[in-house]
Amino acid sequence: MQSVKMVITGPFNAGKTEFIKTISEIDVVSTERRISDETRSTKDETTVAMDFGRITIDEDLVLFLSGQKRFDFMWEILSEGMLGFIVLVDSVRPETFREARRILDVFRNYAPAPYVVAANKQDLPDAWSPQDLRVVLRVDPVVKVVPCVSTDKESVKSVLLELLYTILETSKEES
């Protein structure tokens, strides 16, 4: 059985840990800890290392999580050997869109891997639509920007399938 690696990335509080917890077949190796700085007003806990989960399709699909700026020293190493990546965006927090764009650019520079953008928190009333996020993030028209609710298994599965389809399309084009 061959393992493949996908990276889930995005700004603080975009829903990365929830995304992995929702889909993983194993107990997620989670590194959530209480927040002690000014971001505490946003949520009580944050990831202090990387979360790790696994799902099985025909092969093992290994999911890694990274995103917060404080982990950017690991991003190049994390991107090595990844089959693709997902940039998770908090659709209700426009103040994080610039950081999402920066993360997208960094990962694209580290590895020319296929990727999708997931517009998370689409179940909330103030969520920006995937189409509007495409414009504000300046995402190329060929890149899929898909709606997501990271606490909903079907939604997370749909995002992962979009990434897998993108990977397959890319591999066919390269052959």
MIVODO-49922 format. One record per residue (C-alpha): residue number from 1; residue in one letter; x, y, z. Coordinates in Angstrom, 2 decimals, decimal comma, padded with zeros to 5 digits. Layout:
BEGIN
GUDREN  nudren  keza       px       py       pz
GUDREN     NUM     a        X        Y        Z
...
//
This chain:
BEGIN
GUDREN  nudren  keza       px       py       pz
GUDREN       1     m   000,00   000,00   000,00
GUDREN       2     q   001,40   003,37  -001,01
GUDREN       3     s   000,88   006,51   001,04
GUDREN       4     v   000,36   009,90  -000,53
GUDREN       5     k   000,54   013,23   001,24
GUDREN       6     m  -001,84   016,16   001,02
GUDREN       7     v  -001,40   019,36   002,96
GUDREN       8     i  -004,28   021,36   004,42
GUDREN       9     t  -003,21   024,95   004,98
GUDREN      10     g  -004,75   028,34   005,59
GUDREN      11     p  -004,83   031,27   008,00
GUDREN      12     f  -005,50   031,18   011,73
GUDREN      13     n  -009,00   029,91   012,59
GUDREN      14     a  -009,83   028,88   009,02
GUDREN      15     g  -010,98   025,43   010,21
GUDREN      16     k  -007,97   023,25   009,35
GUDREN      17     t  -008,00   021,13   012,51
GUDREN      18     e  -011,77   020,59   012,25
GUDREN      19     f  -011,38   019,65   008,57
GUDREN      20     i  -008,90   016,90   009,42
GUDREN      21     k  -010,84   015,70   012,49
GUDREN      22     t  -014,02   015,46   010,44
GUDREN      23     i  -012,57   013,15   007,77
GUDREN      24     s  -009,79   011,19   009,51
GUDREN      25     e  -010,29   007,47   010,13
GUDREN      26     i  -007,85   007,55   013,02
GUDREN      27     d  -007,78   009,68   016,12
GUDREN      28     v  -006,15   012,85   014,92
GUDREN      29     v  -002,78   013,58   016,43
GUDREN      30     s  -003,87   017,00   017,54
GUDREN      31     t  -001,80   019,70   019,16
GUDREN      32     e  -004,47   022,12   020,31
GUDREN      33     r  -003,55   024,27   023,32
GUDREN      34     r  -005,15   027,21   025,13
GUDREN      35     i  -004,42   030,60   023,59
GUDREN      36     s  -002,66   033,15   025,76
GUDREN      37     d  -002,34   036,16   023,43
GUDREN      38     e  -004,60   038,70   021,71
GUDREN      39     t  -006,06   036,05   019,36
GUDREN      40     r  -007,91   034,59   022,36
GUDREN      41     s  -010,90   036,78   021,49
GUDREN      42     t  -011,31   034,70   018,32
GUDREN      43     k  -011,16   031,20   019,87
GUDREN      44     d  -009,98   029,42   023,03
GUDREN      45     e  -007,44   026,97   021,56
GUDREN      46     t  -005,01   026,89   018,65
GUDREN      47     t  -002,72   024,36   016,98
GUDREN      48     v   000,82   024,58   018,34
GUDREN      49     a   002,46   022,07   016,00
GUDREN      50     m   000,91   020,09   013,14
GUDREN      51     d  -002,19   017,93   013,12
GUDREN      52     f  -002,08   014,61   011,35
GUDREN      53     g  -004,91   012,43   010,07
GUDREN      54     r  -005,40   009,53   007,68
GUDREN      55     i  -008,12   008,37   005,32
GUDREN      56     t  -008,05   005,32   003,07
GUDREN      57     i  -009,26   005,37  -000,49
GUDREN      58     d  -007,45   002,67  -002,50
GUDREN      59     e  -004,18   003,72  -000,99
GUDREN      60     d  -003,44   005,55   002,20
GUDREN      61     l  -004,08   009,23   001,91
GUDREN      62     v  -002,19   011,09   004,60
GUDREN      63     l  -003,37   014,56   005,59
GUDREN      64     f  -001,06   017,07   007,22
GUDREN      65     l  -002,05   020,43   008,54
GUDREN      66     s  -000,11   023,65   008,60
GUDREN      67     g  -000,93   027,25   008,01
GUDREN      68     q  -000,34   029,68   010,79
GUDREN      69     k   002,45   032,11   010,10
GUDREN      70     r   004,44   030,80   013,06
GUDREN      71     f   004,90   027,48   011,19
GUDREN      72     d   006,15   028,96   007,93
GUDREN      73     f   009,70   027,78   008,68
GUDREN      74     m   008,37   024,20   008,19
GUDREN      75     w   006,33   024,79   005,05
GUDREN      76     e   009,10   024,01   002,58
GUDREN      77     i   009,82   020,68   004,29
GUDREN      78     l   006,12   019,90   004,58
GUDREN      79     s   005,55   020,59   000,89
GUDREN      80     e   008,22   018,09  -000,20
GUDREN      81     g   006,54   015,07  -001,75
GUDREN      82     m   003,01   016,35  -001,37
GUDREN      83     l   000,60   015,22  -004,05
GUDREN      84     g  -001,50   018,35  -003,66
GUDREN      85     f  -002,74   020,92  -001,20
GUDREN      86     i  -005,86   022,68  -000,02
GUDREN      87     v  -005,92   026,30   001,07
GUDREN      88     l  -008,76   026,63   003,56
GUDREN      89     v  -010,19   030,16   003,81
GUDREN      90     d  -012,46   031,48   006,55
GUDREN      91     s  -015,24   032,91   004,38
GUDREN      92     v  -016,59   035,17   007,11
GUDREN      93     r  -013,32   036,90   008,06
GUDREN      94     p  -012,16   039,21   005,23
GUDREN      95     e  -009,26   040,36   007,41
GUDREN      96     t  -007,68   036,91   006,81
GUDREN      97     f  -007,93   036,98   003,00
GUDREN      98     r  -004,55   038,67   002,51
GUDREN      99     e  -002,88   036,00   004,67
GUDREN     100     a  -004,68   033,27   002,70
GUDREN     101     r  -003,29   034,74  -000,54
GUDREN     102     r   000,23   034,86   000,95
GUDREN     103     i   000,00   031,20   002,04
GUDREN     104     l  -001,26   030,22  -001,41
GUDREN     105     d   001,67   031,98  -003,08
GUDREN     106     v   004,22   030,45  -000,71
GUDREN     107     f   003,02   026,87  -001,27
GUDREN     108     r   002,81   027,37  -005,04
GUDREN     109     n   006,43   028,53  -005,00
GUDREN     110     y   007,63   025,59  -002,90
GUDREN     111     a   006,02   022,90  -005,02
GUDREN     112     p   004,21   023,01  -008,36
GUDREN     113     a   001,53   020,67  -006,99
GUDREN     114     p  -002,17   020,80  -007,85
GUDREN     115     y  -004,36   022,62  -005,34
GUDREN     116     v  -007,87   023,82  -004,62
GUDREN     117     v  -009,18   026,65  -002,47
GUDREN     118     a  -011,88   025,70   000,04
GUDREN     119     a  -014,27   028,50   001,04
GUDREN     120     n  -014,98   027,34   004,59
GUDREN     121     k  -017,85   028,28   006,92
GUDREN     122     q  -020,35   028,49   004,07
GUDREN     123     d  -023,07   027,60   006,58
GUDREN     124     l  -022,74   031,02   008,24
GUDREN     125     p  -024,89   033,96   007,10
GUDREN     126     d  -022,03   036,41   006,39
GUDREN     127     a  -019,93   033,97   004,36
GUDREN     128     w  -018,45   035,29   001,13
GUDREN     129     s  -019,37   033,12  -001,84
GUDREN     130     p  -016,70   030,98  -003,52
GUDREN     131     q  -017,06   033,21  -006,62
GUDREN     132     d  -016,39   036,37  -004,60
GUDREN     133     l  -013,43   034,73  -002,85
GUDREN     134     r  -011,98   033,80  -006,25
GUDREN     135     v  -012,00   037,49  -007,19
GUDREN     136     v  -010,63   038,89  -003,93
GUDREN     137     l  -007,90   036,21  -003,67
GUDREN     138     r  -007,03   036,63  -007,38
GUDREN     139     v  -007,33   032,88  -007,98
GUDREN     140     d  -006,75   031,74  -011,56
GUDREN     141     p  -010,00   030,73  -013,31
GUDREN     142     v  -008,75   027,16  -013,82
GUDREN     143     v  -008,29   026,64  -010,05
GUDREN     144     k  -011,32   025,23  -008,27
GUDREN     145     v  -012,74   027,33  -005,43
GUDREN     146     v  -015,21   025,07  -003,64
GUDREN     147     p  -017,70   025,67  -000,82
GUDREN     148     c  -016,91   023,94   002,47
GUDREN     149     v  -018,17   023,39   005,99
GUDREN     150     s  -015,27   021,78   007,84
GUDREN     151     t  -017,53   020,16   010,44
GUDREN     152     d  -019,59   018,34   007,79
GUDREN     153     k  -018,10   015,04   006,58
GUDREN     154     e  -019,76   015,16   003,16
GUDREN     155     s  -018,53   018,70   002,58
GUDREN     156     v  -014,95   017,80   003,55
GUDREN     157     k  -015,12   014,69   001,37
GUDREN     158     s  -016,31   016,84  -001,54
GUDREN     159     v  -013,30   019,19  -001,15
GUDREN     160     l  -010,88   016,24  -001,03
GUDREN     161     l  -012,49   014,69  -004,11
GUDREN     162     e  -012,13   017,99  -005,99
GUDREN     163     l  -008,43   017,98  -005,14
GUDREN     164     l  -008,09   014,35  -006,24
GUDREN     165     y  -009,87   015,14  -009,55
GUDREN     166     t  -007,52   018,10  -010,03
GUDREN     167     i  -004,51   015,87  -009,38
GUDREN     168     l  -005,78   013,29  -011,91
GUDREN     169     e  -006,45   015,99  -014,53
GUDREN     170     t  -002,99   017,44  -014,01
GUDREN     171     s  -001,30   014,04  -014,32
GUDREN     172     k  -003,18   013,32  -017,57
GUDREN     173     e  -002,08   016,67  -019,01
GUDREN     174     e   001,56   015,94  -018,11
GUDREN     175     s   001,51   012,47  -019,73
//
